[in-house]
Amino acid sequence: MATNLIPVTQIPAIWLRDNCPCPTCVDEVSGQKLFGITDLPATATIDRVEESGDEVSVTLGPDGHVATFSRAWLAENHPQVPAAPNPRTEDAKTLWHGADHPVPRFEWDGFLSGEHRAAALDAVLRRGYVVLSGVPVDDREVLRVAAEFGYVRTTNYGELFEVRAEPAAANLAFTNLPITPHTDNPYRDPVPTVQLLHCLLNAAEGGDSALVDGFEAAGRLRTADPHAFGLLTTTPVTFRYRDAGAELTSTQPLIGLDARGRVREVRFNNRSMRPVHLAPADIEAFYAAYRAFAELLYDPEAAVRFRLGPGDCMVFDNTRVLHARTGFTTDGHRHLQGCYIDLDGIASNHRILTSGARPASPH
């Protein structure tokens, strides 16, 4: 924690007023503010500062409002203290590359008992995925697993979807063809942030799973070819899906950044990508960048590979980790059930387990 912070008298008065924790300003149960920014004076001043033990009281003009803060809260939230990394970006993640990265795997019973729950949630948030073993091989059990992590997101595929070879499949995922590393549902806005795949049967030859860390690949592209990286973070790309019951479309860059320019999202799915609209002179440069990123994602050394067996359930961050599979024979049977949830539910459950449900109070 920084020790050379400016004193309270040099903190802008409007910041102190906006963060006043008194019962007039903040609901004591929810911790939510009871005022809007336009309810505050347009200009504010610090008229007096009084220090007593662990508290600092500031009288603010023009109306004499008194805001009292604990020293610990001020030290943690002082405007000079650098903000924590955005938990959705590369800076808050443990990046990995292929086989050098051990698969985070936990037993389902240990997760339910609480022994491995925090570690499994942390694996999804930080490393991008986890594999649970020993999940009952029952129809719709994936929904029970999802409920332990967050909240199921229903789509046009329903609460859950069947991943198996089907005649006249409306999506290549529902065939026995090999699937290259990709983001699921990039044509949605927002894209589902977490996917679960629960193996009920895998008796076919082939059908092995692979995962690639899209954030790590984007970082390598940024280092090797900054111009290509820049193109993929600024060029709008449209993804579309269409069947008899749905027509979905979303336009986003292949690599999404946050306000500080850090990688926050990867949207990569060649199957659903529509024609790019660019000036003819810019087309070749975009495709060169697109190809360079694809080569990093498709590099066999970048992937961690494993075979899902009955009772295995894979939970992964769909905005970061691209998933793939090898093709499989149709004389055997391979059946997974999948569903979608979102990262905010996982992050909330992890915070409650590791640090309590409520943030530190300014009091």
C-alpha positions in Angstrom: 0.0 0.0 0.0 1.3 3.4 -0.9 2.7 5.5 2.0 3.3 8.8 0.2 -0.3 9.7 -0.5 -1.3 13.3 -0.5 -3.1 14.4 2.7 -6.9 14.6 2.9 -6.8 18.4 2.5 -5.4 18.0 -1.1 -8.0 15.4 -2.2 -10.6 17.2 -4.4 -13.6 18.1 -2.2 -16.1 16.7 -4.8 -14.5 13.3 -4.5 -14.9 13.4 -0.7 -18.5 14.5 -0.9 -19.4 11.8 -3.5 -17.9 9.1 -1.3 -19.4 10.3 2.0 -20.5 7.2 3.9 -23.0 8.9 6.3 -26.6 7.5 6.6 -27.9 10.5 4.7 -25.7 9.6 1.7 -25.6 5.8 1.8 -28.2 3.2 2.6 -26.9 1.2 5.6 -28.2 -2.1 4.3 -27.4 -2.2 0.6 -24.4 0.3 0.7 -26.0 2.1 -2.3 -25.8 5.9 -2.6 -29.0 7.8 -1.8 -28.2 10.7 -4.1 -27.4 11.5 -7.7 -24.5 13.5 -9.0 -26.8 16.5 -9.7 -27.9 16.5 -6.1 -24.4 17.5 -5.0 -23.2 21.1 -5.1 -21.6 22.0 -8.4 -18.6 23.2 -6.5 -17.4 22.0 -3.2 -14.7 23.1 -0.7 -12.9 21.6 2.3 -13.7 23.9 5.2 -12.2 21.9 8.1 -10.5 18.6 8.8 -10.6 16.9 12.2 -8.7 13.7 13.1 -9.6 11.4 16.0 -8.1 8.0 16.4 -8.8 5.9 13.3 -11.2 8.4 11.8 -10.9 11.6 9.7 -13.9 14.0 9.6 -14.1 16.6 6.8 -16.5 19.5 6.8 -17.4 20.4 3.3 -18.7 23.6 1.8 -20.9 25.3 0.7 -23.4 23.6 3.0 -21.3 22.4 5.9 -21.9 18.7 5.2 -19.6 16.4 7.4 -18.1 13.3 5.9 -16.3 10.9 8.2 -13.9 8.2 6.9 -11.9 5.5 8.5 -8.1 5.8 7.8 -8.1 2.2 6.5 -10.8 3.0 3.9 -9.0 6.2 2.8 -5.7 4.3 2.4 -7.3 1.6 0.3 -9.5 3.9 -1.8 -7.4 7.0 -2.1 -7.6 8.5 -5.6 -3.8 8.2 -5.9 -3.9 4.4 -5.4 -3.7 2.7 -8.8 -6.9 0.9 -9.7 -6.9 -2.9 -9.5 -6.7 -4.6 -12.9 -10.0 -5.0 -14.7 -10.9 -8.6 -13.6 -12.1 -9.4 -17.1 -8.8 -8.4 -18.8 -5.5 -10.1 -19.5 -3.9 -8.3 -16.5 -6.0 -10.3 -14.0 -5.5 -13.6 -15.7 -2.9 -16.4 -15.5 -2.0 -16.9 -19.2 -0.9 -20.3 -20.5 0.4 -22.0 -23.6 -0.4 -25.5 -24.5 0.9 -28.6 -22.8 3.1 -26.6 -20.4 -0.1 -25.8 -18.6 -1.6 -28.6 -16.4 -5.3 -29.1 -16.7 -7.1 -27.8 -13.5 -9.2 -30.8 -12.6 -11.3 -31.4 -9.5 -13.8 -34.0 -8.2 -17.4 -33.1 -8.3 -18.0 -34.4 -4.8 -15.2 -32.3 -3.5 -16.7 -29.3 -5.2 -20.1 -29.9 -3.7 -18.6 -30.4 -0.2 -16.8 -27.1 -0.4 -13.3 -28.6 -0.4 -12.5 -27.6 -4.0 -15.3 -25.0 -4.7 -13.2 -21.8 -4.4 -10.3 -23.3 -6.3 -12.6 -24.5 -9.1 -14.2 -21.0 -9.4 -10.8 -19.4 -9.3 -9.6 -21.7 -12.1 -12.4 -20.4 -14.4 -11.8 -16.8 -13.5 -8.0 -16.8 -13.7 -7.0 -19.7 -16.0 -10.1 -19.7 -18.1 -11.4 -23.2 -17.5 -11.8 -26.2 -15.2 -12.7 -29.9 -15.6 -14.9 -31.5 -13.0 -14.8 -35.3 -12.8 -17.4 -37.7 -11.3 -20.4 -35.6 -12.3 -23.4 -38.1 -12.4 -24.0 -39.3 -16.0 -27.7 -38.2 -15.9 -29.8 -36.3 -18.4 -29.8 -32.6 -17.7 -27.2 -32.9 -14.9 -25.3 -30.1 -16.7 -28.0 -27.7 -15.5 -27.3 -28.7 -11.9 -23.6 -28.0 -12.4 -24.4 -24.7 -14.0 -26.6 -23.7 -11.0 -23.6 -24.2 -8.7 -21.5 -21.8 -10.7 -24.0 -19.1 -11.7 -27.3 -18.7 -13.6 -28.3 -20.5 -16.7 -28.7 -18.4 -19.8 -31.4 -19.7 -22.1 -30.9 -19.2 -25.8 -32.6 -20.3 -29.0 -31.0 -23.7 -28.3 -33.0 -23.9 -25.1 -31.8 -24.2 -21.5 -29.4 -26.9 -22.7 -28.2 -28.3 -26.0 -27.2 -31.7 -27.2 -23.8 -32.1 -28.8 -24.0 -35.2 -30.9 -24.1 -36.1 -34.6 -27.6 -35.4 -36.0 -29.0 -35.7 -39.5 -29.4 -32.3 -41.3 -27.7 -30.5 -38.4 -28.4 -26.8 -38.2 -24.9 -26.2 -36.7 -21.6 -27.9 -37.5 -21.2 -28.5 -33.8 -23.9 -31.1 -34.1 -22.1 -33.2 -36.7 -19.1 -35.5 -36.4 -16.8 -33.1 -38.3 -13.6 -31.7 -36.7 -14.0 -28.2 -35.3 -11.1 -25.8 -35.1 -10.6 -23.5 -32.1 -13.5 -21.0 -31.9 -15.7 -18.8 -29.7 -19.3 -20.1 -29.3 -22.1 -17.8 -30.4 -20.1 -14.8 -31.5 -23.3 -13.6 -33.3 -24.9 -12.8 -29.9 -24.7 -9.4 -28.1 -23.6 -10.0 -25.5 -21.9 -13.3 -26.2 -22.4 -16.0 -23.6 -19.4 -15.6 -21.3 -19.2 -19.2 -19.9 -19.9 -22.5 -21.5 -20.4 -25.9 -19.9 -20.0 -29.3 -21.7 -20.9 -32.4 -19.8 -19.9 -35.8 -21.2 -22.6 -38.5 -21.1 -21.0 -40.9 -23.6 -17.8 -40.9 -25.6 -17.4 -44.3 -27.2 -16.5 -43.1 -30.7 -13.1 -43.1 -32.2 -11.9 -39.5 -32.1 -13.8 -36.6 -30.5 -11.0 -35.4 -28.3 -11.1 -31.9 -26.9 -8.7 -29.0 -27.2 -8.5 -25.6 -25.6 -6.5 -22.5 -26.5 -5.8 -19.4 -24.4 -7.0 -16.6 -26.7 -5.6 -13.9 -24.5 -2.2 -15.4 -24.5 -2.3 -15.7 -28.3 -3.5 -12.1 -28.7 -0.5 -11.0 -26.5 1.9 -12.9 -28.7 0.4 -11.2 -31.8 0.7 -7.8 -30.2 4.4 -8.4 -29.5 5.2 -10.0 -32.9 3.1 -7.7 -35.1 1.7 -4.6 -33.4 0.1 -3.4 -36.7 -1.8 -6.6 -37.1 -2.9 -6.5 -33.5 -4.1 -2.9 -34.0 -6.2 -3.9 -37.1 -7.9 -6.8 -35.3 -8.8 -4.5 -32.3 -10.3 -1.8 -34.5 -11.9 -3.5 -37.5 -15.6 -4.3 -37.1 -16.4 -7.9 -38.0 -20.0 -9.2 -38.3 -21.0 -12.7 -37.2 -24.3 -14.2 -38.1 -26.4 -17.3 -37.4 -29.6 -18.2 -39.0 -32.0 -21.1 -38.9 -35.8 -21.6 -39.1 -36.4 -20.1 -35.6 -33.6 -17.5 -35.2 -31.5 -14.9 -37.0 -28.8 -13.5 -34.8 -26.1 -11.0 -35.7 -23.4 -9.0 -33.8 -20.6 -6.7 -35.0 -17.4 -6.5 -32.9 -13.7 -6.6 -33.5 -12.0 -10.0 -33.3 -10.0 -8.8 -30.3 -11.9 -6.5 -27.8 -10.1 -4.1 -25.5 -11.1 -2.3 -22.4 -10.8 1.5 -21.8 -7.1 1.0 -20.9 -6.3 -0.9 -24.1 -6.0 -4.3 -22.4 -7.4 -7.4 -24.0 -10.8 -8.1 -22.6 -12.5 -10.4 -25.2 -11.7 -12.6 -28.1 -14.4 -13.3 -30.7 -13.1 -15.8 -33.3 -15.3 -18.1 -35.3 -14.6 -18.5 -39.0 -17.8 -20.5 -39.5 -20.1 -17.6 -38.5 -18.0 -14.7 -39.9 -19.7 -12.6 -42.7 -18.0 -10.5 -45.4 -15.9 -7.7 -44.0 -16.8 -4.2 -45.2 -13.6 -2.3 -45.8 -12.1 -0.1 -48.5 -10.5 -2.4 -51.1 -7.1 -1.0 -50.3 -7.4 -2.2 -46.7 -8.7 -5.7 -47.4 -5.3 -7.5 -47.8 -3.9 -6.0 -44.6 -6.9 -7.1 -42.6 -6.7 -10.7 -44.0 -3.0 -10.9 -43.3 -3.7 -9.9 -39.7 -6.6 -12.3 -39.5 -4.4 -15.1 -40.8 -1.6 -14.3 -38.4 -3.9 -14.5 -35.4 -5.5 -17.7 -36.7 -2.0 -19.3 -37.1 -1.3 -18.6 -33.4 -4.7 -20.0 -32.4 -4.4 -23.1 -34.6 -0.8 -23.8 -33.6 -0.8 -27.4 -32.1 1.7 -26.3 -29.5 -0.7 -23.7 -28.2 -3.5 -26.1 -27.3 -4.0 -28.2 -24.2 -5.6 -31.5 -25.2 -7.6 -34.1 -23.3 -10.4 -36.6 -23.8 -13.7 -36.0 -22.0 -15.0 -39.3 -20.5 -18.5 -40.0 -19.1 -18.9 -37.8 -16.0 -16.5 -35.1 -17.0 -17.8 -31.6 -17.2 -15.7 -28.8 -18.8 -16.5 -25.2 -17.7 -14.7 -22.5 -19.6 -14.6 -18.7 -20.3 -16.1 -18.4 -23.8 -14.8 -14.8 -24.1 -11.2 -16.0 -23.7 -10.7 -19.7 -24.2 -11.3 -21.1 -27.6 -12.5 -24.7 -27.8 -12.1 -27.3 -30.5 -12.5 -31.1 -31.1 -11.2 -33.7 -33.4 -13.6 -35.4 -35.8 -15.1 -38.7 -34.6 -16.5 -41.8 -36.2 -20.2 -42.4 -36.5 -20.0 -46.1 -35.7 -19.5 -45.2 -32.1 -21.5 -42.7 -30.0 -20.4 -39.4 -28.6 -23.0 -37.4 -26.6 -22.3 -34.2 -24.6 -24.9 -31.8 -23.1 -24.1 -28.2 -22.9 -25.4 -24.9 -21.5 -24.4 -21.3 -21.0 -23.9 -19.1 -17.9 -22.1 -15.8 -17.3 -18.9 -14.8 -15.6 -20.5 -12.3 -13.2 -22.2 -15.1 -11.3 -19.0 -17.1 -11.0 -17.1 -13.9 -9.9 -19.8 -13.1 -7.3 -19.8 -16.7 -5.8 -16.0 -16.6 -5.7 -15.9 -13.2 -3.9 -18.5 -14.4 -1.3 -16.5 -17.6 -0.6 -13.1 -15.8 -0.3 -13.8 -12.4 1.1 -17.4 -12.2 2.3 -20.5 -10.9 0.6 -20.1 -7.2 1.4 -17.2 -4.8 0.5 -15.2 -3.0 3.2 -17.2 0.0 4.5 -15.9 3.6 4.5 -17.0 3.8 8.2 
